[in-house]
Amino acid sequence: MMKNLLLAFFLTVVLNLFLLQTVYAVTSDQISRAASYPIALLALATIGVSLYLFVVIFQPEKF
């Protein structure tokens, strides 16, 4: 259980670092580097919730 939690946390951080650079590159000077980190984290959370809802809708017997 703890190993899965650590793996999920690690993957979230790594994906966020890649997404952070993308958000910062696209917006250039419009958004500061400090503000692009929460935007990238929000995008990851949105993708995660979307995937969860997709699974719940198409496989409701598991829940």
Buried (B, 14 or more C-beta within 10 A) or exposed (E): EEEEEEEEEEEBEEBBEEBBEEBBEEBEEEEEEEEBBEBBBEBBEEEEEEEEEEEEEEEEEEE
